[in-house]
């Protein structure tokens, strides 16, 4: 997923993605709301999910059945 797709999903779930401008002395500092943490979290979740999907593929590789692998991956969402 791209950064923009992750941000859009977050916004769809009610997580605000905003920029704040704060005056510090004579300068204006722009602060991004929790987006960096959200992207880091999404990256970690994706890494774990990819590993789990790869393990499923390895476990069913002997069967050479792509549809069985796809079904096993989809079933992960039901747990």
N, C-alpha and C positions, 0 to 999 in steps of 0.2 A: 504494500500500500504506500501511496505517496503521503507526504506531509499534509498536503491539502485535503486528501481523502480522510485522513485521521482527524483533522480539525473539523471537517464537515460532519463526520460521524459524532464527534463530541458535541458539536452544536445541536445536532439532531436529538441528542440525549439530554439536552438542557445544560450542558457545560459551556459556560460563556468563554469565548476567546476574545479578549479585549486588550487594547493598548492604553496605557495611562501615561499622561505627560505630567511630570512632577517638576516644579521649579525648585532647583537647588542652588541657592545663591543667585548668580546671574545666568546660570545655565538651565536648560530644560532637559530633563532626563526622561527617556521613553522606557517604560517598563511593560513587559508582556506578562499577562496573567496566566500562570501555571502551565502554559503551553509546552514549555521545555520538559517539564515533568511528565505531562501527558504523553508526549512523543516518546520519551524514554520508556515509559510504562508499556506503550503500544509495541515498541520494538522488542522488549523482553517477552511479552505475550506471544508475539509472532515467532520469535526464535524457538520458544518452547513448543508451540503448535507445529512448526515445521519439523522439529525433531520427532514429535509424536507421529506425525504423518509419515515420515521416513521410516520409522520403526514398523508402522503398519504395512508399508510397501514391502519391507524386508521380510516380514512375517508371512505375507501372501505371495511373495515372488515365485515360489515353487509352483503355484497354481497358474501363473501367467494369465490371470483373469483381471483385466483392467476394471471391469464393472464391479467386481467384488472389492477391489481396493477403494474405488470411489464410494461404494456403499459404506465401507468401514470408516472412511474419513468423515462422511456425513453423519454417521451414527455417533461420532465423538461429541457432537453438539447436543445429544440427548442425555448425556451423563450429568 
